[in-house]
Amino acid sequence: MGDYLRRFWIPALCSDEIAEPDSPPVRVKILNEELVAFRDTNGDVGLLDNYCPHRRASLFFGRNEECGLRCVYHGWKFDVNGECVDMPSEPSESNFKDKVKIKSYPARDWGGFIWAYMGPVEHQPDLPEVGWAMVPDSHRKVSRRLQENNYVQGIEGGIDSSHVSFLHSGLTPYQRDHPEARPVRRGTMQPTAMIGDSAPRFVVQDTNYGFVYGANRDAENDEYYWRITPFMMPFFTIIPGSIGNPDDLTYSGHGWIPADDENCWMFTYSWNASRPLNKGENHPASDLELEPRTLRATINKDNDYGIDREMQRNVNFTGIANGSVQDAGIQEGMGAICDRTKEHLGTSDSAIINLRRIYLRGAREIMEGGDPFTPEKGSDYRLRSVSLLQDRGISFNDTVPAVINTASVIATERS
């Protein structure tokens, strides 16, 4: 599976983690490789093997100076392309440095993230033109944090639309069992169908960027409430939000990137195509307090995610305050690698089933020497999610092109 993921550009860290030229290097672990990222004197980004090829000392302790990262053990220095540009521990007449190179990966600063390409050079694709990368810095907020579970568990939670009616519900158990006690959400752009119909119907379609899936719930006036979500290969979701003018809405989403088999990085992004973000408008995942060295949330499995049983009885369904922490509790609580042989998937798991099929097909094609599916152009990622009320007579096929692709192009052009 790792060979398949290497055919895509992968977020490795946030741009502001190496914000300035010659700033301290940062440890990065992705696809079970221990790397170090740095921004050189010219502002170019390097992503190198963490271990110096001389005696395997960690370059995290290195000196970032004069367009290169210098190992503090014996002074060997490497540029962003992995070339050894200085070897002061060897005689001046030696050409040994010209024979030594450290593993390096192409790295690009794009949309608030540092992206890495770790695959075969001949298959390097365009950078994905994701929505949050197509707007000014003031129009977006991004973050990353560590999650202690396999990355697929994170992605499957992100594309599971039916859990929203339960895990993230503001209902108490009594209100769930007694509809007459539920709050009437007057003046909101989020319809009561979210809590009144907890068993949405799903439609899934493969696309040129991955797949799109829609979940519809019964609403009033012979309408459906649709939540339509694109899944952009190989990691990225965009969460359907409020109903409204698509050019004015703020969008958020996540990508779960494998650090190793049992841990992943959750990258979060929020953006607005037409204006700067207001304070607090970003996804709450970006506001969590993190342990500075590990980037693990301080509310975690060691303190049971701050669950409050009194809150669970009287305030919300879980007793956990932050929606992103609710997700983490469930995804990590399955174990580092969930035993999927013990699952029983239903109709509401259609998107999850489709994701697994795409992943397995791509991995199989690589093993057989073929070329797996990847989006052809960076512009294939110009997408957004959609929440809308629509007459039940309008099909999913008629809805998707108009509300996802066309509006995303307009939003991009406006930025």
RODO-2510 file (C-alpha; in nm, 4 decimals, decimal comma):
residues 415
     n   res          X          Y          Z
     1     m     0,0000     0,0000     0,0000
     2     g     0,2872     0,2345     0,0724
     3     d     0,4080     0,2069    -0,2874
     4     y     0,0657     0,3240    -0,4034
     5     l     0,0582     0,6217    -0,1647
     6     r     0,4004     0,7269    -0,2924
     7     r     0,2435     0,8072    -0,6309
     8     f     0,0827     1,1169    -0,4731
     9     w     0,2048     1,4424    -0,3185
    10     i     0,1807     1,3953     0,0590
    11     p     0,1572     1,6679     0,3278
    12     a     0,4545     1,6271     0,5604
    13     l     0,4238     1,9249     0,7968
    14     c     0,2807     2,2759     0,8176
    15     s     0,4675     2,5587     0,6456
    16     d     0,4880     2,7641     0,9639
    17     e     0,6832     2,4858     1,1372
    18     i     0,9817     2,5964     0,9277
    19     a     0,8604     2,9500     0,8719
    20     e     1,1897     3,1361     0,8273
    21     p     1,5064     3,0733     0,6257
    22     d     1,7730     2,9007     0,8366
    23     s     1,5157     2,8207     1,1065
    24     p     1,5641     2,5034     1,3152
    25     p     1,5050     2,1730     1,1342
    26     v     1,1980     1,9661     1,2225
    27     r     1,1633     1,5899     1,2624
    28     v     0,9097     1,4345     1,0259
    29     k     0,7928     1,0740     1,0091
    30     i     0,5792     0,9696     0,7138
    31     l     0,5334     0,6305     0,5503
    32     n     0,7503     0,4881     0,8298
    33     e     1,0501     0,6953     0,7184
    34     e     1,2289     0,9188     0,9684
    35     l     1,3071     1,2430     0,7898
    36     v     1,4095     1,5975     0,8732
    37     a     1,2673     1,9102     0,7094
    38     f     1,4381     2,2491     0,6838
    39     r     1,4147     2,5791     0,4972
    40     d     1,7493     2,6960     0,3654
    41     t     1,8950     3,0454     0,3404
    42     n     1,7219     3,1045     0,0055
    43     g     1,3843     2,9901     0,1401
    44     d     1,3913     2,6559    -0,0437
    45     v     1,2607     2,3532     0,1469
    46     g     1,4571     2,0316     0,1958
    47     l     1,3292     1,6960     0,3168
    48     l     1,6163     1,4603     0,3950
    49     d     1,6815     1,1302     0,5640
    50     n     1,7144     1,2073     0,9345
    51     y     2,0387     1,0107     0,9554
    52     c     2,3699     1,1429     0,8234
    53     p     2,5237     0,8926     0,5771
    54     h     2,8612     0,9248     0,7543
    55     r     2,7984     0,7704     1,0982
    56     r     2,4157     0,7894     1,1140
    57     a     2,3975     1,0832     1,3533
    58     s     2,0591     1,2598     1,3599
    59     l     2,0422     1,5704     1,1423
    60     f     1,7707     1,7066     1,3690
    61     f     2,0597     1,8394     1,5789
    62     g     2,2201     1,9914     1,2709
    63     r     2,3058     2,3521     1,1948
    64     n     2,0852     2,5074     0,9264
    65     e     2,3208     2,7604     0,7705
    66     e     2,4423     2,8987     0,4381
    67     c     2,2088     2,6963     0,2146
    68     g     2,2560     2,3606     0,3789
    69     l     2,2040     2,1440     0,6842
    70     r     2,5304     2,0624     0,8593
    71     c     2,5687     1,7559     1,0805
    72     v     2,7113     1,8587     1,4173
    73     y     2,8976     1,5281     1,4584
    74     h     3,1673     1,5745     1,1910
    75     g     3,0465     1,8779     0,9951
    76     w     2,9200     1,7133     0,6787
    77     k     2,6751     1,9468     0,5068
    78     f     2,3875     1,8714     0,2659
    79     d     2,1727     2,0931     0,0467
    80     v     1,7982     2,0591    -0,0173
    81     n     1,8647     1,8132    -0,3008
    82     g     2,0673     1,5829    -0,0776
    83     e     2,4044     1,6740    -0,2307
    84     c     2,7007     1,6821     0,0071
    85     v     2,8398     2,0345    -0,0347
    86     d     3,1009     2,0302     0,2418
    87     m     3,3022     1,7601     0,4179
    88     p     3,5466     1,9375     0,6508
    89     s     3,6534     1,6166     0,8265
    90     e     3,8232     1,4954     0,5059
    91     p     4,1444     1,6355     0,3469
    92     s     4,0892     1,9419     0,1317
    93     e     4,2176     1,7614    -0,1778
    94     s     3,9687     1,4770    -0,1339
    95     n     3,6738     1,4428    -0,3707
    96     f     3,4934     1,2043    -0,1369
    97     k     3,2059     1,4491    -0,0856
    98     d     3,1231     1,4268    -0,4557
    99     k     3,0565     1,0551    -0,4096
   100     v     2,8216     1,0898    -0,1131
   101     k     2,4547     1,1813    -0,1261
   102     i     2,1802     1,1619     0,1350
   103     k     1,8286     1,0459     0,0547
   104     s     1,6108     1,3469    -0,0283
   105     y     1,2578     1,3972    -0,1552
   106     p     1,1108     1,6808    -0,3635
   107     a     0,9328     1,9203    -0,1279
   108     r     0,6999     2,2103    -0,2084
   109     d     0,5491     2,4845     0,0080
   110     w     0,1851     2,4892    -0,1014
   111     g    -0,1344     2,5997     0,0685
   112     g     0,0091     2,6189     0,4197
   113     f     0,1627     2,2693     0,4049
   114     i     0,5005     2,1336     0,3022
   115     w     0,4247     1,8576     0,0511
   116     a     0,6588     1,5697    -0,0300
   117     y     0,6726     1,3429    -0,3309
   118     m     0,8259     1,0089    -0,2316
   119     g     0,7613     0,8006    -0,5419
   120     p     0,9289     0,7277    -0,8772
   121     v     1,0429     1,0455    -1,0526
   122     e     0,8830     0,9413    -1,3803
   123     h     0,5404     0,9273    -1,2135
   124     q     0,5575     1,2608    -1,0265
   125     p     0,2154     1,4297    -1,0673
   126     d     0,1052     1,7914    -1,0540
   127     l     0,0589     1,9446    -0,7140
   128     p    -0,3084     1,9071    -0,6197
   129     e    -0,4976     2,2334    -0,6667
   130     v    -0,6956     2,1904    -0,3465
   131     g    -0,9242     2,4733    -0,2422
   132     w    -0,7263     2,5882     0,0599
   133     a    -0,4116     2,6227    -0,1523
   134     m    -0,5837     2,8490    -0,4050
   135     v    -0,6578     3,1344    -0,1635
   136     p    -0,4413     3,3949     0,0170
   137     d    -0,2909     3,3067     0,3545
   138     s    -0,5462     3,5232     0,5364
   139     h    -0,8306     3,3144     0,3896
   140     r    -0,7189     2,9844     0,5432
   141     k    -0,6066     2,8145     0,8621
   142     v    -0,4250     2,4803     0,8713
   143     s    -0,2865     2,2535     1,1412
   144     r    -0,1600     1,9024     1,2064
   145     r    -0,1579     1,6739     1,5063
   146     l    -0,0699     1,3153     1,5907
   147     q    -0,3367     1,0464     1,6110
   148     e    -0,2486     0,7079     1,7579
   149     n    -0,4192     0,4835     1,5055
   150     n    -0,3771     0,3574     1,1520
   151     y    -0,4484     0,6278     0,8950
   152     v    -0,7310     0,4329     0,7291
   153     q    -0,9304     0,4405     1,0532
   154     g    -0,9087     0,8181     1,0450
   155     i    -1,0150     0,8444     0,6810
   156     e    -1,3031     0,6023     0,7291
   157     g    -1,4275     0,8140     1,0174
   158     g    -1,4057     1,1211     0,7963
   159     i    -1,6160     0,9712     0,5169
   160     d    -1,8782     0,8198     0,7501
   161     s    -2,1690     1,0634     0,7223
   162     s    -2,4154     0,8670     0,9358
   163     h    -2,2110     0,8994     1,2564
   164     v    -2,2763     1,2745     1,2635
   165     s    -2,6319     1,2102     1,3865
   166     f    -2,4937     1,0223     1,6870
   167     l    -2,1321     1,0912     1,7822
   168     h    -2,1538     1,4661     1,7249
   169     s    -2,5136     1,5058     1,8302
   170     g    -2,6060     1,7809     2,0715
   171     l    -2,8985     1,5706     2,1873
   172     t    -2,9177     1,4097     2,5262
   173     p    -3,0263     1,0442     2,5343
   174     y    -3,3733     1,1559     2,6539
   175     q    -3,4159     1,3905     2,3585
   176     r    -3,3113     1,1158     2,1195
   177     d    -3,5806     0,8850     2,2564
   178     h    -3,8453     1,1609     2,2779
   179     p    -3,8609     1,3662     1,9558
   180     e    -4,1076     1,6119     2,1078
   181     a    -3,8335     1,7245     2,3491
   182     r    -3,5815     1,8048     2,0783
   183     p    -3,4912     2,1703     2,0218
   184     v    -3,6467     2,3476     1,7249
   185     r    -3,3584     2,4940     1,5281
   186     r    -3,5163     2,8147     1,4053
   187     g    -3,2893     3,0498     1,2154
   188     t    -3,0197     2,7912     1,1536
   189     m    -2,8854     2,6844     0,8208
   190     q    -2,8485     2,3240     0,9411
   191     p    -3,1857     2,1489     0,8967
   192     t    -3,3581     1,9377     1,1600
   193     a    -3,3242     1,6403     0,9235
   194     m    -2,9789     1,5873     1,0752
   195     i    -3,1366     1,4801     1,4027
   196     g    -3,4767     1,3687     1,2796
   197     d    -3,3497     1,1113     1,0291
   198     s    -3,0554     0,9166     1,1654
   199     a    -3,0464     0,6573     0,8847
   200     p    -2,9446     0,8387     0,5641
   201     r    -2,9490     0,6746     0,2210
   202     f    -2,6123     0,6681     0,0409
   203     v    -2,5036     0,7034    -0,3209
   204     v    -2,1379     0,6582    -0,4192
   205     q    -1,9723     0,7340    -0,7554
   206     d    -1,6129     0,6939    -0,8669
   207     t    -1,4672     1,0115    -1,0190
   208     n    -1,1494     1,1463    -1,1769
   209     y    -1,0239     1,2539    -0,8310
   210     g    -1,1356     0,9537    -0,6240
   211     f    -1,5049     0,9333    -0,5501
   212     v    -1,8014     1,1379    -0,4380
   213     y    -2,0727     1,0200    -0,2056
   214     g    -2,4046     1,1650    -0,1043
   215     a    -2,6137     1,0990     0,2045
   216     n    -2,9759     1,2093     0,1929
   217     r    -3,2164     1,2433     0,4816
   218     d    -3,5883     1,3070     0,4784
   219     a    -3,6767     1,6727     0,5171
   220     e    -3,9999     1,8703     0,5045
   221     n    -4,1916     1,9848     0,1936
   222     d    -4,1142     1,6678    -0,0033
   223     e    -3,7413     1,7460    -0,0004
   224     y    -3,4220     1,5619     0,0873
   225     y    -3,1430     1,7100     0,2928
   226     w    -2,8252     1,6135     0,1060
   227     r    -2,4687     1,6060     0,2395
   228     i    -2,2420     1,5568    -0,0619
   229     t    -1,8747     1,4924     0,0025
   230     p    -1,5827     1,4492    -0,2378
   231     f    -1,3046     1,2130    -0,1327
   232     m    -0,9853     1,3264    -0,3034
   233     m    -0,7197     1,0601    -0,3398
   234     p    -0,5456     0,9481    -0,1446
   235     f    -0,6320     1,1132     0,1903
   236     f    -0,8560     1,4198     0,1736
   237     t    -1,2128     1,5008     0,2732
   238     i    -1,4145     1,8220     0,2721
   239     i    -1,6857     1,8338     0,5369
   240     p    -2,0334     1,9447     0,4265
   241     g    -2,1265     2,2485     0,6315
   242     s    -2,4118     2,4945     0,6276
   243     i    -2,6618     2,5563     0,3514
   244     g    -2,5974     2,8841     0,1725
   245     n    -2,4290     3,0684    -0,1117
   246     p    -2,1285     2,8468    -0,1983
   247     d    -1,9054     3,1447    -0,2737
   248     d    -1,9573     3,2852     0,0761
   249     l    -1,9180     2,9664     0,2809
   250     t    -1,6172     2,8551     0,4795
   251     y    -1,5108     2,4948     0,4157
   252     s    -1,3098     2,2604     0,6340
   253     g    -1,1702     1,9124     0,6011
   254     h    -0,9038     1,6660     0,7050
   255     g    -0,6416     1,4375     0,5603
   256     w    -0,4944     1,1487     0,7575
   257     i    -0,1336     1,0776     0,6588
   258     p     0,0443     0,7594     0,7749
   259     a     0,3386     0,8204     1,0052
   260     d     0,3737     0,4439     1,0379
   261     d     0,1322     0,1502     1,0555
   262     e    -0,0004     0,2478     1,3991
   263     n     0,0089     0,6300     1,3945
   264     c    -0,0980     0,9035     1,1586
   265     w    -0,0929     1,2798     1,1186
   266     m    -0,4293     1,4493     1,0994
   267     f    -0,3939     1,7544     0,8766
   268     t    -0,6836     2,0008     0,9078
   269     y    -0,7649     2,2852     0,6700
   270     s    -1,0293     2,5582     0,6658
   271     w    -1,0714     2,8237     0,3988
   272     n    -1,3008     3,0818     0,2482
   273     a    -1,2625     3,1688    -0,1203
   274     s    -1,4094     3,5188    -0,1022
   275     r    -1,2802     3,6749     0,2221
   276     p    -1,0361     3,6344     0,5141
   277     l    -1,1380     3,3941     0,7871
   278     n    -1,2932     3,5414     1,0982
   279     k    -1,1624     3,4495     1,4410
   280     g    -1,2976     3,1104     1,5473
   281     e    -1,4292     3,0291     1,1996
   282     n    -1,1826     2,7464     1,1463
   283     h    -1,2417     2,3813     1,2320
   284     p    -1,2138     2,3211     1,6097
   285     a    -0,9432     2,0593     1,5499
   286     s    -0,7061     2,3475     1,4785
   287     d    -0,7692     2,4955     1,8241
   288     l    -0,6730     2,1919     2,0326
   289     e    -0,3844     2,2314     2,2758
   290     l    -0,0952     2,0078     2,1688
   291     e     0,2117     1,8667     2,3386
   292     p     0,4828     2,0777     2,1737
   293     r     0,7304     1,7985     2,1005
   294     t     0,4957     1,5182     1,9931
   295     l     0,2032     1,7262     1,8550
   296     r    -0,0292     1,4922     2,0418
   297     a    -0,3440     1,6545     2,1820
   298     t    -0,3266     1,7094     2,5557
   299     i    -0,6804     1,5689     2,5744
   300     n    -0,6084     1,2092     2,4751
   301     k    -0,6550     0,8437     2,5619
   302     d    -0,4467     0,8807     2,8790
   303     n    -0,7215     1,0996     3,0302
   304     d    -1,0127     0,9291     2,8477
   305     y    -1,0506     1,2309     2,6186
   306     g    -1,1925     1,4357     2,9059
   307     i    -1,5205     1,2441     2,9100
   308     d    -1,7707     1,3935     3,1549
   309     r    -2,0548     1,1562     3,2417
   310     e    -2,2679     1,4416     3,3740
   311     m    -2,2315     1,6144     3,0381
   312     q    -2,3238     1,2880     2,8681
   313     r    -2,6452     1,2662     3,0695
   314     n    -2,7532     1,6267     3,0271
   315     v    -2,5698     1,8037     2,7433
   316     n    -2,4612     1,5862     2,4522
   317     f    -2,4471     1,2272     2,3352
   318     t    -2,0843     1,1490     2,4229
   319     g    -1,9878     1,3607     2,7224
   320     i    -1,6828     1,4798     2,5260
   321     a    -1,6796     1,8486     2,4462
   322     n    -1,4798     1,8891     2,1237
   323     g    -1,6046     1,7193     1,8080
   324     s    -1,2551     1,6423     1,6867
   325     v    -1,1732     1,4801     2,0213
   326     q    -1,4931     1,2753     1,9904
   327     d    -1,3626     1,1433     1,6579
   328     a    -1,0182     1,0705     1,8018
   329     g    -1,1654     0,8807     2,0949
   330     i    -1,3569     0,6498     1,8637
   331     q    -1,0817     0,6047     1,6053
   332     e    -0,8049     0,5426     1,8584
   333     g    -1,0355     0,3361     2,0770
   334     m    -1,0610     0,0741     1,8012
   335     g    -0,6949    -0,0088     1,8639
   336     a    -0,3925     0,1009     1,6685
   337     i    -0,4933    -0,1307     1,3817
   338     c    -0,8582    -0,2294     1,3821
   339     d    -0,9368    -0,5981     1,3240
   340     r    -1,1744    -0,5555     1,0315
   341     t    -1,2484    -0,9286     1,0098
   342     k    -1,4826    -0,8729     1,3057
   343     e    -1,6822    -0,5897     1,1455
   344     h    -2,0389    -0,6103     1,0124
   345     l    -2,0805    -0,3386     0,7509
   346     g    -2,4227    -0,2079     0,6503
   347     t    -2,5710     0,0138     0,3811
   348     s    -2,4547     0,3285     0,5611
   349     d    -2,0952     0,2109     0,5121
   350     s    -2,1036     0,2413     0,1322
   351     a    -1,8318     0,5067     0,1153
   352     i    -1,6045     0,3018     0,3411
   353     i    -1,6516    -0,0066     0,1253
   354     n    -1,5710     0,1952    -0,1859
   355     l    -1,2563     0,3415    -0,0299
   356     r    -1,1251    -0,0049     0,0530
   357     r    -1,1928    -0,1260    -0,2990
   358     i    -0,9981     0,1647    -0,4513
   359     y    -0,7044     0,1187    -0,2143
   360     l    -0,6864    -0,2568    -0,2696
   361     r    -0,7195    -0,2226    -0,6465
   362     g    -0,4380     0,0340    -0,6586
   363     a    -0,2065    -0,1737    -0,4393
   364     r    -0,2793    -0,4843    -0,6473
   365     e    -0,2065    -0,3041    -0,9747
   366     i     0,1335    -0,1910    -0,8473
   367     m     0,2174    -0,5431    -0,7287
   368     e     0,1310    -0,6730    -1,0756
   369     g     0,3529    -0,4154    -1,2448
   370     g     0,0752    -0,1890    -1,3691
   371     d    -0,0042     0,1790    -1,3240
   372     p    -0,2662     0,2433    -1,0558
   373     f    -0,5323     0,5113    -1,0634
   374     t    -0,4156     0,8646    -0,9858
   375     p    -0,5836     1,1933    -1,0838
   376     e    -0,4432     1,3151    -1,4155
   377     k    -0,4260     1,6890    -1,3404
   378     g    -0,3818     1,9109    -1,0386
   379     s    -0,7026     2,0891    -1,1369
   380     d    -0,8989     1,7693    -1,0707
   381     y    -0,8802     1,8670    -0,7016
   382     r    -1,0718     2,1948    -0,7441
   383     l    -1,3672     2,0799    -0,5375
   384     r    -1,5916     2,1582    -0,2448
   385     s    -1,8534     1,9792    -0,0396
   386     v    -2,2221     2,0607    -0,0386
   387     s    -2,5173     2,0708     0,1985
   388     l    -2,8506     2,1462     0,0375
   389     l    -3,2245     2,0888     0,0483
   390     q    -3,3543     1,9573    -0,2825
   391     d    -3,6738     1,8243    -0,4302
   392     r    -3,6844     1,4465    -0,4054
   393     g    -3,7393     1,4207    -0,7793
   394     i    -3,3927     1,5581    -0,8620
   395     s    -3,1405     1,2777    -0,8939
   396     f    -2,7956     1,2593    -0,7386
   397     n    -2,6411     1,2392    -1,0871
   398     d    -2,8032     1,5683    -1,1854
   399     t    -2,6964     1,7396    -0,8643
   400     v    -2,3278     1,6558    -0,8278
   401     p    -2,1692     1,8256    -1,1328
   402     a    -2,3519     2,1520    -1,0736
   403     v    -2,2907     2,1908    -0,7027
   404     i    -1,9386     2,0495    -0,6654
   405     n    -1,7330     2,1049    -0,9786
   406     t    -1,8756     2,4246    -1,1320
   407     a    -1,8978     2,6199    -0,8078
   408     s    -1,5438     2,5208    -0,7110
   409     v    -1,4069     2,6651    -1,0360
   410     i    -1,5926     2,9926    -0,9715
   411     a    -1,4590     3,0088    -0,6168
   412     t    -1,1043     2,9467    -0,7361
   413     e    -1,1220     3,2139    -1,0037
   414     r    -1,2506     3,4650    -0,7488
   415     s    -0,9563     3,4022    -0,5170
***
